[in-house]
Amino acid sequence: MPERFDPDLLADREIRRIEMDDDREMTPQEEYEFYLDPKNLEPLGPPVWRKTPLNAPVPVRFSPEAMAEIKRRAAADDRSVSAWIRRVVEAELNHPA
């Protein structure tokens, strides 16, 4: 098991946010250390399902440069690439055209 935080380990994973006692979110380093303890890998309750199911996949192509930036931003946000893209699109849809 690695001894220190490696952001590449988080690049394509959805990381659950845990609220700290002082009402701030954990940093990626704190999350990494928290999840090194196997007891913190156990689910805390029943699964939480989406309010509405996702539809069929939509193929989208990006330039290599755009894809590299998307992956970088998704990793920095502790999200999978798909979850990051969905969040960006949903945020954009909430703004009037």
Secondary structure, 3 states (H helix, E strand, C coil): CCCCCCHHHHCCCCCCCCECCCCCECCHHHHHHHHHCHHHHCCCCCCCCCCCCCCCCCCCCCCHHHHHHHHHHHHHCCCCHHHHHHHHHHHHHCCCC
